[in-house]
Amino acid sequence: MSTLEHTKNLLDSALSLNGRAQNFDRNTTLLGGVPELDSMAVVSLITAIESHFDIVVDDDDVSAETFETVGSLVDFIDSRLEG
């Protein structure tokens, strides 16, 4: 399963989207586009990402750019997996 597919599953679970995330693609806007993604949900999503991918998300990594789109989030995760 690709990072994109894993990320969509995590979004679906962490944000309780009831399957909606399965229709997301790399260009899907997260911040401002998914009402369920508020500040508390970002924390839940970060925890899920760290646990699932066994990576650490530093406070400095949490930015609007990282969570702008599904693609920007996937690219961030991939960069952590490579490093």
Buried (B, 14 or more C-beta within 10 A) or exposed (E): EEBBEBBBBBBBBBBEBEEBBEEBEEEBBBBEEBEBBEEEBBEBBBEBBEEBBEBEBEEEBEEEEBBBBBBBBBBBBBEBEEE
